Amino acid sequence: MSGRSPKGSHDVELEPPIRTMIDATNRGDTPTLLGAFSDDAVLTDWGRTFSGKAAIARWNGDENIGAQTRMLVTGVERSGHEVKVSVVVSGGGFNGAGVLSFELDGRLITRLVIS
């Protein structure tokens, strides 16, 4: 991806709701993470879709904060309404490189696709 950087997560400029979601994941802060999503947000994790905040909370409890996930941002690319964030993930679930593709309504995440 263009914009790749070997710098740490805080050296990459991110939109506030994206920064909130990633920082909350790294701190294990579920209420703050859920607050970054709109009530009708949709999260797709490798083809599995979670619609609405309650479903995203279940995903988070099972596969994100519940799995002690940590994310290191390695780059960001913006195109139209989409923000693609390259990450390296570690923890008790998936470990490795991935891409988080976000759509925002300005102040909240409305769509997140994890690949």
ZIHU-V750435 format. One line per field, one symbol per residue. phi: phi as a letter, one per 20 degrees, with the letter a starting at -180 (. if undefined). psi: psi as a letter, one per 30 degrees, with the letter a starting at -180 (. if undefined). A space follows every 50 residues. Layout:
phi=???
psi=???
This chain:
phi=.fnfbeffgeedfcfgffgfffffgfemdfgfgffedffdfcdddlnedc dnffffffgffecdffdlfccdfdrbcdbmedcddecddcpecfcqebcd ddccdodcedbcddb
psi=klgkkglleffkklkeeeeeeeeeeffhieeeeeffkleglkkjjhfkkj kleeeeeeeeeefcefghkkkjkflkkkjbgkjkjklkklagbkkaklkj jkklgeflkfkkkk.
